[in-house]
């Protein structure tokens, strides 16, 4: 099994040694990322890994959790779910109408529209409702779809994430500190 993690391809033959190397590669990549870009954190951004097992909200509420979960979803070919969810979170913060229209159209064409490059798995009624109203978007235009994707991640992906080499390796890393 090969897995691309933050621009690195990690190989796992299933043995404890190769799994350990895989997780070590992820930890090194995350450490490098946070030291390089997120040095303003008063504490280790990976220090809260233990709390991620409490709920998907704990994972999604911190940058390190988002990155680790995204890498896991990428390995399962469902990265579009967290990307859409994050895009919706940013969309809700928009203050101007022109920016809202531009962002709504980008989210629609990237995730919602049929045959979109990163099309999310939502029911046709939700997709049709968004399509019908995209010409006059509001800050709540994607709420139903975002809730559906959140539910999918919480119910389906999150339990597998907790059992994954990525999460387990980050837990072990924290325990050894």
C-alpha positions in Angstrom: 0.0 0.0 0.0 1.3 3.5 -0.9 0.1 6.6 0.7 0.9 10.2 -0.2 1.3 12.3 2.9 2.1 16.0 2.6 3.9 15.5 -0.7 5.7 12.3 0.4 4.8 8.8 -0.8 4.9 6.4 2.1 4.9 2.7 1.6 3.5 0.1 3.9 4.0 -3.6 3.6 1.9 -4.2 6.7 4.8 -5.0 8.9 5.2 -3.1 12.2 8.5 -1.7 11.0 7.2 -0.3 7.8 4.0 1.1 9.5 6.3 2.7 12.0 8.3 4.3 9.2 5.1 5.5 7.6 3.9 7.2 10.7 7.3 8.6 11.4 7.2 10.2 7.9 3.9 11.8 8.7 5.0 13.1 12.1 8.2 14.6 10.6 6.1 16.2 7.8 3.6 17.6 10.3 6.3 18.8 12.6 8.1 20.6 9.7 4.8 22.1 8.6 3.9 23.5 12.0 7.4 24.7 12.8 7.6 26.5 9.5 4.2 28.1 9.2 2.4 27.9 12.6 5.2 29.0 14.9 2.9 31.5 16.6 1.2 28.7 18.6 2.0 28.9 22.3 2.1 25.1 22.6 2.8 22.1 20.4 -0.1 21.9 17.9 0.1 18.1 18.0 -0.2 18.1 21.7 -4.0 17.7 21.7 -4.0 14.5 19.7 -5.4 12.6 22.6 -8.6 14.7 22.6 -9.3 13.9 18.9 -10.7 10.5 20.0 -13.5 12.4 21.9 -15.3 13.6 18.8 -15.0 14.5 15.2 -15.5 18.1 16.4 -12.2 18.0 18.3 -10.4 16.9 15.1 -12.0 19.5 13.0 -11.5 22.3 15.5 -7.7 22.4 15.2 -5.4 22.8 12.3 -3.3 19.7 13.1 -6.4 17.6 13.4 -7.7 18.9 10.0 -4.4 18.1 8.3 -4.2 14.6 9.8 -7.9 13.8 9.0 -7.4 15.2 5.5 -4.5 12.9 4.9 -6.5 10.0 6.1 -9.4 10.9 3.9 -7.0 11.3 0.9 -5.8 7.8 1.5 -9.5 6.7 1.3 -10.2 8.7 -1.8 -12.7 11.0 0.0 -10.6 14.1 0.6 -13.4 16.2 -1.1 -15.5 15.8 2.1 -13.2 17.7 4.4 -12.3 20.2 1.6 -16.0 21.0 1.1 -16.6 21.2 4.8 -13.7 23.6 5.3 -14.8 25.7 2.3 -18.2 26.0 3.8 -16.7 27.1 7.1 -14.8 29.9 5.3 -17.8 30.8 3.2 -19.8 31.5 6.4 -17.3 34.2 7.4 -17.7 36.3 4.2 -18.8 39.9 4.8 -19.4 41.3 1.3 -22.0 40.3 -1.4 -19.5 40.2 -4.3 -17.2 37.9 -2.3 -20.1 35.7 -1.3 -21.3 35.4 -5.0 -17.8 34.6 -6.2 -17.1 32.1 -3.4 -20.5 30.4 -3.7 -20.0 29.9 -7.4 -16.5 28.4 -6.8 -17.8 26.0 -4.1 -20.7 25.1 -6.4 -18.6 24.4 -9.5 -15.9 22.6 -7.5 -18.0 20.4 -5.1 -21.7 20.5 -5.8 -22.4 20.7 -9.5 -22.9 17.3 -11.2 -19.5 16.1 -12.6 -17.7 18.7 -10.5 -13.9 17.9 -10.1 -14.3 17.2 -6.4 -18.0 16.3 -6.4 -19.4 15.5 -3.0 -21.9 12.7 -2.4 -25.2 14.4 -1.5 -28.8 13.5 -2.4 -30.3 14.9 -5.6 -32.8 17.0 -3.7 -30.1 18.9 -1.9 -28.0 19.3 -5.1 -31.1 20.6 -7.0 -32.0 23.1 -4.2 -28.5 24.5 -4.3 -28.4 24.6 -8.1 -31.8 26.4 -8.1 -30.6 29.1 -5.7 -27.0 29.5 -6.7 -27.8 32.7 -8.7 -28.8 34.4 -5.4 -26.6 32.8 -2.7 -26.9 33.5 1.0 -24.6 32.6 3.8 -26.7 29.5 4.4 -26.8 28.3 0.8 -24.6 25.2 1.6 -25.8 24.5 5.2 -27.8 21.4 4.3 -25.1 19.9 2.2 -22.5 20.7 4.8 -24.5 19.0 7.5 -24.9 15.9 5.3 -21.1 15.8 4.6 -20.4 16.4 8.3 -22.7 13.5 9.2 -21.0 11.2 6.7 -17.6 12.1 8.1 -18.7 11.7 11.7 -20.5 8.4 11.2 -18.4 6.7 8.5 -14.9 8.2 8.2 -14.1 9.3 11.7 -14.3 5.8 13.4 -11.9 4.5 10.7 -9.6 7.5 11.3 -9.3 6.6 15.0 -8.1 3.1 14.0 -5.8 4.3 11.2 -2.0 4.2 11.3 -2.0 8.0 11.0 -3.9 8.6 14.2 -2.4 5.8 16.1 1.1 6.9 15.1 0.4 10.5 16.3 -0.9 9.1 19.6 2.3 7.0 20.1 4.4 10.1 19.2 2.7 12.1 22.0 3.0 9.2 24.5 6.7 8.9 23.9 7.4 12.6 24.6 
